[in-house]
Amino acid sequence: MTALLDVYPKTVKENLEFRHELLTACEKDARFAQEMKELCARDILFWIDCFCFTKDPRKAGAILPFICYEAYQRNFIKEVERSINTGEDILIEKSRDMGASWMVLYVYMHKWLFEKGSDFRVGSRKEEFVDRRGDIDTLFEKIRFNLSKQPGFLLPPYFSITEDMPLMRIINPENENAIIGESANEDFGSGGRRKSVLLDEFSKWESNIADAAWTATADVTRSRIVVSTPKGSANKFARLAKGTKEKIKVLTLHWTLHPEKSAGSYYISGGIRIDIDLSKDNQAAFKLWKQGIRVRSPWYDAEDARREEADLAQEVDIDYHRSGSMFFSAKGLSSQKPWEFYTRHHPTAPIPYGKYIRGMLLEVDNKIEFRETPDGYISLFELPKEGYQYAIGGDSAEGLTKGDEAYAVARCKITRNLVASFRGHITPEDFAKKLQLLAWYFNEADVAPENNNHGYTTARELESMSHCKLYYTRKEEMKDGVKMVTPKRGFTTDLRTRPELLNQMAHEIDKAACELRDATLIGQCSTFIRNGDKGGRPEADGEFLDDGVIACGIAGYVIQEIPFKAAIKKINAAQREAVEKRVKMRNGGFGFGE
């Protein structure tokens, strides 16, 4: 009998014929039917491949036998089964239409049928996604559909399709196992004990409810199964996936694992299309994707053409940042290339385009010098150029090791490109000195530290320093009917200036009007989102940082307000007389100007 485990067909037509032969044999021989039941109980994959069904109204026939793909589904199902048996939480991040919900529910159904003491709870963000009669997209209708397709000898004695599967509840009258449904709430799953709990589409649960439900279910079961496509990085699902505070095993169901979707996979390198050979390794495309390579296929190209950018990131790419309402254009950011670290062989050598050096600034004999060293605090992308003008934006911090970082960005007023940056846990006073040296080095640049909170100290320190032009915010207010303008040292980020500087920076990125160059800054831009929980406020996603974004935006704002202005060269009386003489000579001795 066990030989059946190796020989049953895996193609749809042949598999259906084999199922028909099995059922016919079971109807004729009760002993054979009992052996089939025992075999199904021992091997979940045999039960699924030979007795389980799925329904997809988009495909011809709609009702189809579920036959596990070798590339990923067989291992996935066994991993889910193992996590329940050992009592381990798992998180399943997925592309759309990978069969994740069906497969988890098959494991639940298998234990519900054959293993006493298997009570489960399944939930989603709304009740209509948990159970609604006739809607195959709901969790319970999937269970009802598959159980209704099971032959009688596999179902519990006296089990009634109509009476034992009411709304949000399915009872096994033989072993008293139960599958209970529940919609998202702060007390989700609390009370009683469960073999396992399914939290479906968890990224879409409201933040406070998701946090509370995760805590509440910890005492209910040792096996919590969290399933979802991503939706940004600020939600509980994303935090679990990234393991920022809690460690959990992550299973990934990316579209490159699906044999139909990955057919014809390729990627682009240096403008050349490179085909991926799946004949020897059916996970070759998936492995390349895991390495960060943008894998495509004819199926993916069609999805890319019909979906919006955020939709593609959420439903197909498993991209947490781009699926979370990115503030900056993903297409624009994709053209921003991080420059590579480089060491010059001579102090006077130029910095090659696309490279940056590291070092520190020192004041020596009332002159400013850049000393190159691999562990220097400054990343230098360009040397200062004579006649060029620069602007520096700074976001100050408290300076504590566990706190936010201070971030400074120097930008050229002509090109708007980033020319230098530094960051770290720097005290406001030390940050002021480093800003002053950077400004001095870049032709006495305009310096605009944010003056909120700790930035007040930085701006105050800079006010008394030389070789930098401190930016002052003009504060306008009416006093006794008279408009008064009060200068405030540093850059004030408020309800007016913050949107302006961010929108200007977004426009520059979208139009490729500047080069960001700094890998950390580019990374912060990619995790800068419109936070839906705060009315769409632009800010760092979740626990990511945005100090570099603010510093860069401030520098851009200063460039917009105080643009490049060519210096007017002053001449003395003798030089003026010589110029006038040359002008008269060119005009036949008459004193006409040029």
C-alpha positions in Angstrom: 0.0 0.0 0.0 2.8 2.4 0.8 4.0 2.1 -2.8 1.1 4.4 -3.7 3.1 7.3 -2.1 5.6 7.1 -4.9 3.5 6.3 -7.9 0.4 8.4 -7.9 0.3 10.9 -10.8 0.8 14.6 -10.3 -0.7 16.0 -13.5 -4.3 17.1 -13.3 -5.9 14.8 -15.9 -4.0 11.7 -14.7 -4.5 12.6 -11.1 -8.3 12.9 -11.5 -8.4 9.5 -13.2 -6.3 8.0 -10.4 -8.6 9.5 -7.7 -11.6 8.0 -9.5 -10.0 4.6 -9.5 -9.2 4.9 -5.8 -12.8 5.9 -4.9 -14.2 3.0 -7.0 -11.9 0.5 -5.2 -12.9 1.9 -1.8 -16.6 1.6 -2.6 -16.1 -2.0 -3.5 -13.8 -3.0 -0.6 -14.4 -1.7 2.9 -11.0 -3.1 4.0 -9.3 -1.2 1.3 -11.1 2.0 2.3 -9.9 1.6 5.9 -6.4 1.1 4.6 -6.8 4.3 2.6 -8.0 6.2 5.7 -5.0 5.0 7.7 -2.6 6.0 4.9 -4.2 9.4 4.7 -3.9 9.8 8.5 -0.1 8.9 8.3 0.8 11.0 5.3 -0.7 14.5 4.9 0.8 14.9 1.4 -0.9 11.8 0.1 -4.2 12.9 1.5 -3.9 16.4 -0.1 -2.7 15.1 -3.5 -5.3 12.4 -3.8 -8.4 13.6 -1.9 -8.3 17.4 -1.5 -9.7 20.1 -3.8 -9.4 23.8 -4.4 -11.6 26.2 -6.2 -10.5 29.0 -8.5 -13.3 30.7 -10.5 -10.7 32.4 -12.7 -9.7 29.0 -14.2 -11.6 26.7 -16.5 -13.4 24.1 -14.5 -13.1 26.2 -11.3 -13.0 23.1 -9.1 -9.5 21.5 -9.3 -7.6 18.8 -7.5 -5.0 20.3 -5.2 -1.7 18.7 -6.3 1.3 20.1 -4.4 4.1 21.6 -6.5 7.5 20.0 -5.8 9.2 23.4 -6.0 7.8 24.7 -2.7 4.3 23.4 -1.6 5.4 20.0 -0.3 8.1 21.4 1.9 5.9 24.2 3.0 3.1 22.0 4.2 5.5 19.7 6.1 7.0 22.8 7.7 3.6 24.1 8.9 2.8 20.6 10.2 6.1 20.5 12.0 5.6 23.9 13.6 2.3 22.8 15.1 3.7 19.5 16.4 6.6 21.2 18.1 4.7 24.3 19.2 6.6 27.0 17.3 5.4 30.3 16.0 5.9 30.9 12.3 5.4 33.9 10.0 4.5 33.4 6.3 5.3 36.3 4.0 3.9 35.7 0.5 3.1 36.9 -2.9 -0.6 36.8 -3.9 -2.0 33.5 -5.2 0.6 31.1 -3.8 -2.0 28.9 -2.0 -0.8 29.8 1.5 -4.2 30.0 3.1 -5.4 26.8 1.5 -2.2 24.9 2.6 -2.4 26.0 6.2 -6.1 25.1 6.3 -5.4 21.7 4.8 -3.0 21.1 7.8 -5.7 22.2 10.2 -8.3 20.0 8.5 -5.9 17.0 8.5 -5.4 17.2 12.2 -9.1 18.0 12.8 -10.0 14.7 11.0 -7.3 12.3 12.3 -5.8 13.7 15.5 -7.8 14.0 18.7 -7.1 17.1 20.7 -6.7 19.3 17.7 -8.7 22.5 18.3 -7.9 25.5 16.2 -8.8 29.2 15.9 -8.7 31.1 12.7 -9.1 34.8 12.3 -8.8 37.7 9.9 -9.3 41.5 10.2 -13.1 41.4 9.5 -15.7 38.7 10.0 -16.7 38.8 6.3 -13.1 37.6 5.6 -13.4 34.8 8.1 -16.7 33.3 7.1 -19.4 34.2 4.6 -21.6 31.5 3.1 -20.9 30.9 -0.6 -17.7 33.1 -0.7 -14.8 30.9 -1.4 -12.4 33.7 -0.5 -13.3 33.3 3.2 -11.4 30.9 5.4 -14.3 28.9 6.6 -15.9 28.5 3.1 -12.6 27.0 2.0 -12.8 24.4 4.8 -16.5 23.7 4.1 -15.7 23.3 0.4 -12.9 20.8 0.8 -14.7 18.8 3.5 -17.8 18.5 1.4 -15.6 16.9 -1.3 -14.2 14.3 1.0 -15.5 10.7 0.6 -17.6 9.4 3.4 -15.1 6.9 4.7 -12.7 9.8 5.5 -15.2 11.9 7.4 -16.2 11.4 11.0 -19.1 9.0 11.6 -22.5 10.8 11.7 -20.8 14.0 10.5 -23.4 16.3 8.9 -22.2 18.8 6.2 -25.2 21.0 7.0 -25.4 20.7 10.8 -21.8 20.4 12.0 -20.5 23.4 10.0 -22.5 26.4 11.2 -21.2 30.0 10.9 -17.7 30.4 12.3 -17.6 26.9 13.7 -16.8 23.3 12.5 -17.2 20.4 14.9 -15.9 16.9 14.7 -18.6 14.7 16.4 -16.2 11.7 16.7 -13.2 13.3 18.5 -14.8 16.6 19.5 -12.1 18.6 17.6 -13.2 22.1 16.7 -12.2 24.9 14.3 -13.5 28.2 15.6 -13.5 31.5 13.7 -13.1 35.0 15.0 -12.6 38.5 13.6 -9.9 40.8 14.8 -10.2 42.3 18.2 -8.0 43.2 21.1 -8.9 40.0 23.0 -8.6 37.8 19.9 -8.3 34.1 20.9 -8.1 34.8 24.6 -9.7 32.1 26.8 -9.2 28.4 26.4 -6.4 26.5 24.7 -5.8 25.8 21.0 -3.5 23.5 19.1 -2.7 26.4 16.8 -4.0 29.8 15.9 -4.1 31.3 12.4 -3.8 35.1 12.0 -4.6 35.8 8.3 -3.7 38.9 6.4 -2.1 40.2 9.6 -0.4 43.2 8.0 -3.9 44.7 7.4 -5.0 44.5 11.0 -5.2 47.8 12.8 -2.0 48.4 14.7 -3.4 48.5 18.3 -5.5 45.4 17.7 -2.7 43.5 16.1 -0.4 44.2 19.0 -3.0 43.2 21.5 -4.0 40.1 19.7 -0.5 38.9 19.4 0.0 39.3 23.1 -3.4 37.7 23.9 -2.7 34.6 21.9 0.7 33.9 23.5 -1.1 32.1 26.4 -3.6 30.4 24.1 -1.2 28.4 22.0 2.4 27.7 21.4 1.8 27.6 17.6 0.8 30.9 16.1 0.8 31.0 12.3 0.9 34.5 10.9 0.1 34.9 7.2 0.1 38.0 5.0 1.3 39.9 2.0 3.2 43.0 3.2 1.8 46.4 3.7 4.5 48.7 4.8 7.0 48.4 7.6 5.2 50.1 10.4 2.8 47.3 11.3 3.1 44.3 13.7 3.4 41.8 10.8 6.4 43.7 9.4 8.1 44.1 12.8 7.7 40.3 13.4 9.1 39.6 9.9 12.1 41.8 10.5 12.6 40.4 14.0 13.2 43.8 15.5 12.0 42.8 19.0 10.7 39.3 18.7 12.3 36.4 16.9 10.1 34.2 14.8 10.7 31.7 12.0 9.9 33.2 8.6 8.7 31.2 5.6 8.7 33.0 2.3 6.4 32.1 -0.6 7.7 34.4 -3.4 6.2 34.1 -6.9 9.6 32.9 -8.2 8.9 29.5 -6.5 5.7 29.0 -8.5 6.5 26.9 -11.6 3.9 28.6 -13.8 4.8 32.1 -12.8 8.6 31.7 -12.9 8.6 30.0 -16.3 11.0 32.0 -18.6 12.6 33.8 -15.6 15.4 36.3 -16.4 17.1 39.3 -15.0 18.9 42.3 -16.5 22.6 42.9 -15.8 24.4 45.8 -17.5 21.6 46.2 -19.9 21.8 42.5 -21.0 19.0 40.0 -20.5 20.2 36.9 -18.7 17.9 33.8 -18.7 17.7 31.7 -15.6 18.0 27.9 -16.0 15.3 26.2 -13.9 15.8 22.8 -15.4 18.4 21.7 -12.9 17.2 23.8 -9.9 13.6 24.7 -9.7 14.4 27.3 -7.0 17.2 29.0 -9.0 15.1 32.2 -9.7 14.0 32.3 -6.0 17.7 32.1 -4.8 18.7 35.0 -7.1 15.8 37.0 -5.7 16.9 36.3 -2.2 20.3 37.8 -3.2 18.6 41.0 -4.1 18.5 40.5 -7.9 15.4 41.9 -9.6 14.0 38.7 -11.2 11.4 39.0 -13.9 9.4 36.6 -16.1 6.7 36.9 -18.8 4.1 36.5 -16.1 5.8 39.2 -13.9 6.1 41.5 -16.9 2.3 41.3 -17.4 1.6 42.0 -13.7 4.0 44.9 -13.8 2.1 46.4 -16.8 -1.3 46.1 -15.2 -0.6 47.1 -11.5 0.3 50.3 -9.8 3.8 50.5 -8.2 2.6 50.0 -4.6 0.2 47.3 -5.6 3.0 45.4 -7.4 5.2 45.8 -4.3 2.4 44.5 -2.0 0.8 41.7 -4.0 3.8 40.4 -5.9 7.2 41.6 -4.8 7.0 41.1 -1.0 8.5 44.5 -0.7 7.7 46.0 2.8 8.9 49.5 2.1 7.4 50.1 -1.4 4.1 48.5 -0.3 3.8 51.1 2.5 2.9 54.2 0.5 6.4 55.5 -0.2 6.7 59.2 -0.1 9.5 59.4 -2.6 9.2 57.9 -6.1 10.5 54.3 -6.2 11.4 54.8 -9.8 13.3 58.0 -9.0 15.1 56.3 -6.1 16.1 53.4 -8.3 18.2 55.8 -10.3 20.0 56.9 -7.2 23.2 54.8 -7.0 25.2 54.6 -3.7 28.8 55.5 -4.3 31.6 53.1 -3.4 34.3 53.6 -0.8 37.7 54.5 -2.2 41.2 55.1 -0.9 43.4 57.6 -2.8 47.0 56.8 -3.3 48.1 60.5 -2.8 46.6 63.3 -0.8 46.3 65.6 -3.8 44.7 63.0 -6.1 41.1 63.6 -7.3 38.2 61.5 -6.2 36.9 59.4 -9.1 33.3 59.9 -10.1 31.2 57.2 -8.3 33.6 56.9 -5.4 33.9 58.5 -2.0 36.7 58.8 0.6 36.6 59.0 4.3 38.4 61.3 6.7 38.2 64.1 9.2 38.5 67.9 9.2 41.1 69.6 11.3 41.9 73.3 12.0 45.7 73.8 11.7 47.3 77.2 11.9 44.0 78.9 11.2 43.5 76.8 8.1 41.1 74.0 7.4 42.5 70.6 6.3 41.0 67.3 5.3 42.9 64.3 6.6 42.0 61.1 4.7 41.6 58.0 7.0 39.4 54.9 6.5 37.8 55.4 9.9 37.1 59.1 9.5 33.7 60.4 10.4 33.1 62.3 7.1 32.2 60.7 3.8 33.5 63.0 1.0 32.1 62.6 -2.5 33.6 65.8 -4.0 36.4 68.1 -3.2 35.3 71.8 -2.8 35.7 73.7 -6.1 36.9 77.3 -6.4 34.0 79.7 -7.1 31.4 77.1 -6.1 28.9 77.7 -3.3 27.5 75.1 -0.9 24.7 74.7 1.7 24.7 72.4 4.7 21.6 71.0 6.4 21.9 69.4 9.9 19.5 67.3 12.1 20.8 67.4 15.6 20.4 64.7 18.3 21.0 64.2 22.0 24.1 62.2 21.4 23.1 59.1 23.4 24.3 55.7 22.2 20.8 54.3 22.1 19.2 57.4 20.7 18.7 58.9 17.2 21.8 60.0 15.2 22.8 63.5 14.3 23.1 63.8 10.5 24.7 66.5 8.3 24.6 66.8 4.5 26.5 69.2 2.3 25.1 70.0 -1.1 26.4 72.0 -4.1 24.2 75.0 -4.9 24.9 74.7 -8.6 24.3 70.9 -9.1 22.3 70.3 -6.0 24.3 67.1 -5.6 25.4 65.8 -2.2 29.1 66.4 -1.8 29.7 65.3 1.8 27.9 63.8 4.8 28.5 62.6 8.3 26.3 61.1 11.0 26.6 59.5 14.5 25.8 59.8 18.1 27.2 63.3 18.5 26.4 65.8 21.2 24.8 69.1 20.1 27.9 71.0 21.0 30.3 68.6 19.1 27.8 68.6 16.2 28.1 72.4 16.0 31.9 72.2 15.8 31.8 69.6 13.1 29.3 71.6 11.1 31.5 74.7 11.4 34.5 72.8 10.1 32.5 71.3 7.2 31.2 74.8 6.3 34.7 76.3 6.4 36.0 73.5 4.2 33.3 74.1 1.6 34.1 77.7 0.9 32.3 79.0 4.1 29.0 77.4 3.2 25.6 78.4 4.5 24.8 76.3 7.5 21.3 75.4 8.6 20.9 73.2 11.6 17.4 72.3 12.6 16.7 74.4 15.7 14.1 72.2 17.3 14.9 70.5 20.6 18.6 69.7 20.8 19.2 71.7 17.6 18.7 74.9 19.7 22.0 74.2 21.4 23.7 73.5 18.1 22.5 76.7 16.5 23.4 78.7 19.6 27.0 77.3 19.5 27.3 78.0 15.8 26.3 81.6 16.1 29.6 82.6 17.7 31.8 80.6 15.3 33.6 81.9 12.3 34.0 80.6 8.7 30.3 79.7 8.3 27.2 81.7 7.5 24.6 80.6 10.0 21.1 80.4 8.5 18.4 82.4 10.3 14.6 81.7 10.1 12.5 84.8 9.7 9.7 84.6 12.2 6.9 87.0 11.2 4.2 88.1 13.6 1.8 91.0 14.2 2.3 93.2 17.3 -0.1 96.1 17.9 -1.1 96.0 14.2 2.5 96.2 13.1 4.2 93.3 11.2 7.3 92.3 13.1 10.1 90.1 11.6 12.3 88.4 14.2 15.3 86.3 13.1 15.7 82.9 14.9 19.0 81.2 14.6 18.9 77.9 12.7 16.2 76.3 10.6 12.7 76.0 12.0 10.9 72.9 10.8 7.2 73.6 11.2 3.8 72.9 9.5 4.8 75.2 6.7 8.5 74.5 6.1 8.5 70.7 6.6 6.0 69.9 3.7 7.8 72.4 1.5 11.3 71.0 2.0 10.0 67.4 1.6 8.0 68.1 -1.5 11.0 69.9 -3.0 13.2 67.0 -2.3 10.6 64.6 -3.7 10.5 66.7 -6.9 14.3 66.6 -7.2 14.4 62.8 -6.8 11.5 62.3 -9.2 13.2 64.4 -11.9 16.7 63.1 -11.2 17.7 66.7 -10.5 20.2 65.7 -7.8 22.5 62.8 -6.9 22.1 61.6 -3.3 25.2 59.3 -3.4 25.1 58.4 0.3 23.9 54.8 0.8 22.4 55.5 4.2 20.5 58.5 3.0 19.2 56.6 0.0 18.1 53.8 2.3 16.3 56.3 4.6 14.5 57.7 1.5 13.3 54.2 0.6 11.7 53.8 4.1 10.2 57.2 4.2 6.4 56.8 3.9 3.0 58.5 4.1 1.9 57.1 7.4 -1.8 56.2 7.1 -2.2 55.9 10.9 -1.3 59.6 11.1 -3.4 61.0 8.3 -0.7 60.4 5.7 2.0 62.3 7.5 5.4 61.8 5.8 7.9 60.1 8.2 10.1 57.2 8.7 8.4 53.8 8.4 8.2 52.1 11.8 11.5 52.0 13.6 13.6 53.3 10.7 15.3 56.7 10.8 14.8 59.9 8.8 17.4 62.3 10.1 19.3 62.1 6.8 16.2 62.9 4.9 15.5 66.0 7.0 19.1 67.2 6.8 19.1 66.8 3.0 15.8 68.5 2.7 16.9 71.4 4.8 20.0 71.9 2.6 17.8 71.9 -0.5 15.5 74.4 1.1 18.4 76.7 1.7 19.6 76.4 -1.8 16.2 77.3 -3.0 16.0 80.4 -0.8 19.7 81.4 -1.1 20.7 80.2 -4.6 24.1 80.4 -6.2 25.1 83.9 -6.9 28.3 84.6 -8.9 30.7 86.8 -6.9 31.4 90.3 -8.2 35.1 90.8 -8.4 36.2 94.1 -6.9 39.0 96.1 -8.6 41.1 99.0 -7.4 41.5 102.4 -9.0 44.6 101.5 -11.1 42.8 98.4 -12.5 39.7 100.5 -13.3 41.8 103.0 -15.2 43.4 100.2 -17.2 40.0 98.8 -18.1 38.6 102.2 -19.2 41.7 102.7 -21.4 41.1 99.3 -23.1 37.5 100.1 -23.6 38.3 103.5 -25.3 40.8 101.9 -27.6 38.2 99.3 -28.8 35.8 102.2 -29.4 38.0 104.4 -31.6 39.0 106.6 -28.6 35.4 107.4 -27.7 34.3 106.7 -24.2 31.4 104.3 -25.0 31.0 101.4 -22.7 30.9 97.8 -23.8 
